[in-house]
Amino acid sequence: MVIIPYQDKKPTIADDAYISPRASVIGAATIGARSSVWEYAVIRADYNTISIGTDSSIQDNCTVHCDLRFPTKIGNSVTLGHNSVAHGCTIEDNVLVGIGAVILNNVQIGHHSIIGAGSVITPGKIIPPESLVIGVPGKVVRSLTPADIKELDANWKVYVELSQRYLKQLREDRK
Ligand SMILES: CC(C)(COP(=O)(O)OP(=O)(O)OC[C@H]1O[C@@H](n2cnc3c(N)ncnc32)[C@H](O)[C@@H]1OP(=O)(O)O)[C@@H](O)C(=O)NCCC(=O)NCCS
């Protein structure tokens, strides 16, 4: 895997986090227990810090960067769908960011929310907890139902399970 220090900052990665050998994690990044970073995702913590909590997945081709003024904070049990971008923003626990969505500087996404595929959340926007957001620019269209929240939980759990299988395989291959 490509774990690269930047100046005097080296990524801190939990022992049981899965980082694909083809992902890049650079600089002042922290990745918590059972989280995963998939094929060709880039986490570049040079201008500022990036923290990713536990049980979160950063899926294939995602870009996670920060801004000089804004660190990026991704909570626990968050899914960043394929090709999505998180830039200088805060994403609270149990959020699903749909495929190809873009989250810009100083955005705060409240816990247990879904950001629809392809949405763009414009700078400084505050999304209340339990929101469904879609569109360009992203707008809250409704609150999540209990069924949506159940599905959110299923989503991150599947990726924790999958990533632990990949991690086991990676360790066996390296023996
Ligand atoms: C937003 C989403 C959750 C669907 O929510 P929903 O409440 O079931 O929405 P529906 O499919 O009933 O569609 C409701 C309306 O929103 C529109 N819509 C749905 N998803 C949309 C999206 N991503 N962007 C823009 N509009 C969207 C539909 O066209 C429909 O419009 P209409 O009322 O004018 O016909 C889903 O489309 C989505 O984007 N999920 C993300 C999935 C994903 O990327 N997962 C990551 C896997 S790794």
The ligand as an SDF file (V2000), in Angstrom:
LIG
                    3D

 48 50  0  0  0  0  0  0  0  0999 V2000
  -31.4830    9.5330   -3.5020 C   0  0  0  0  0  0  0  0  0  0  0  0
  -31.7470    8.0390   -3.4110 C   0  0  0  0  0  0  0  0  0  0  0  0
  -31.3840    7.5280   -2.0190 C   0  0  0  0  0  0  0  0  0  0  0  0
  -33.1790    7.6490   -3.7780 C   0  0  0  0  0  0  0  0  0  0  0  0
  -34.0810    8.1280   -2.8610 O   0  0  0  0  0  0  0  0  0  0  0  0
  -35.6370    7.7680   -2.9900 P   0  0  0  0  0  0  0  0  0  0  0  0
  -36.3380    8.5360   -1.9630 O   0  0  0  0  0  0  0  0  0  0  0  0
  -35.8140    6.2840   -3.0420 O   0  0  0  0  0  0  0  0  0  0  0  0
  -35.9280    8.4220   -4.3740 O   0  0  0  0  0  0  0  0  0  0  0  0
  -36.7450    7.8890   -5.6440 P   0  0  0  0  0  0  0  0  0  0  0  0
  -35.9590    6.8570   -6.3910 O   0  0  0  0  0  0  0  0  0  0  0  0
  -38.1390    7.5400   -5.2110 O   0  0  0  0  0  0  0  0  0  0  0  0
  -36.7750    9.2250   -6.4840 O   0  0  0  0  0  0  0  0  0  0  0  0
  -37.4340   10.4040   -6.0080 C   0  0  0  0  0  0  0  0  0  0  0  0
  -37.1070   11.5370   -6.9490 C   0  0  0  0  0  0  0  0  0  0  0  0
  -35.7370   11.9060   -6.8010 O   0  0  0  0  0  0  0  0  0  0  0  0
  -35.0250   11.7540   -8.0390 C   0  0  0  0  0  0  0  0  0  0  0  0
  -33.6980   11.2290   -7.6850 N   0  0  0  0  0  0  0  0  0  0  0  0
  -33.3950   10.0570   -7.0880 C   0  0  0  0  0  0  0  0  0  0  0  0
  -32.0660    9.9750   -6.8830 N   0  0  0  0  0  0  0  0  0  0  0  0
  -31.5270   11.1060   -7.3700 C   0  0  0  0  0  0  0  0  0  0  0  0
  -30.2070   11.5930   -7.4570 C   0  0  0  0  0  0  0  0  0  0  0  0
  -29.1870   10.8700   -6.9760 N   0  0  0  0  0  0  0  0  0  0  0  0
  -30.0050   12.8050   -7.9920 N   0  0  0  0  0  0  0  0  0  0  0  0
  -31.0420   13.5520   -8.4790 C   0  0  0  0  0  0  0  0  0  0  0  0
  -32.3330   13.1310   -8.4220 N   0  0  0  0  0  0  0  0  0  0  0  0
  -32.5640   11.9280   -7.8930 C   0  0  0  0  0  0  0  0  0  0  0  0
  -35.8660   10.7780   -8.8210 C   0  0  0  0  0  0  0  0  0  0  0  0
  -35.6570   10.9400  -10.2040 O   0  0  0  0  0  0  0  0  0  0  0  0
  -37.2640   11.1700   -8.4160 C   0  0  0  0  0  0  0  0  0  0  0  0
  -37.6440   12.3540   -9.0980 O   0  0  0  0  0  0  0  0  0  0  0  0
  -39.2020   12.6690   -9.4380 P   0  0  0  0  0  0  0  0  0  0  0  0
  -39.8980   12.7510   -8.1130 O   0  0  0  0  0  0  0  0  0  0  0  0
  -39.1310   13.9800  -10.1770 O   0  0  0  0  0  0  0  0  0  0  0  0
  -39.6460   11.5170  -10.2520 O   0  0  0  0  0  0  0  0  0  0  0  0
  -30.9420    7.2680   -4.4730 C   0  0  0  0  0  0  0  0  0  0  0  0
  -31.4140    7.5890   -5.7780 O   0  0  0  0  0  0  0  0  0  0  0  0
  -29.4590    7.5060   -4.3990 C   0  0  0  0  0  0  0  0  0  0  0  0
  -28.8980    8.4010   -5.0390 O   0  0  0  0  0  0  0  0  0  0  0  0
  -28.7830    6.6430   -3.5860 N   0  0  0  0  0  0  0  0  0  0  0  0
  -27.3690    6.6220   -3.4240 C   0  0  0  0  0  0  0  0  0  0  0  0
  -26.8930    5.1940   -3.6780 C   0  0  0  0  0  0  0  0  0  0  0  0
  -25.4040    5.1110   -3.6820 C   0  0  0  0  0  0  0  0  0  0  0  0
  -24.7380    5.8350   -4.3660 O   0  0  0  0  0  0  0  0  0  0  0  0
  -24.8950    4.2130   -2.8510 N   0  0  0  0  0  0  0  0  0  0  0  0
  -23.5020    3.9920   -2.6640 C   0  0  0  0  0  0  0  0  0  0  0  0
  -23.2340    2.5560   -2.9410 C   0  0  0  0  0  0  0  0  0  0  0  0
  -21.5890    2.2020   -2.7200 S   0  0  0  0  0  0  0  0  0  0  0  0
  1  2  1  0
  2  3  1  0
  2  4  1  0
  2 36  1  0
  4  5  1  0
  5  6  1  0
  6  7  2  0
  6  8  1  0
  6  9  1  0
  9 10  1  0
 10 11  2  0
 10 12  1  0
 10 13  1  0
 13 14  1  0
 14 15  1  0
 15 16  1  0
 15 30  1  0
 16 17  1  0
 17 18  1  0
 17 28  1  0
 18 19  1  0
 18 27  1  0
 19 20  2  0
 20 21  1  0
 21 22  1  0
 21 27  2  0
 22 23  1  0
 22 24  2  0
 24 25  1  0
 25 26  2  0
 26 27  1  0
 28 29  1  0
 28 30  1  0
 30 31  1  0
 31 32  1  0
 32 33  2  0
 32 34  1  0
 32 35  1  0
 36 37  1  0
 36 38  1  0
 38 39  2  0
 38 40  1  0
 40 41  1  0
 41 42  1  0
 42 43  1  0
 43 44  2  0
 43 45  1  0
 45 46  1  0
 46 47  1  0
 47 48  1  0
M  END
$$$$
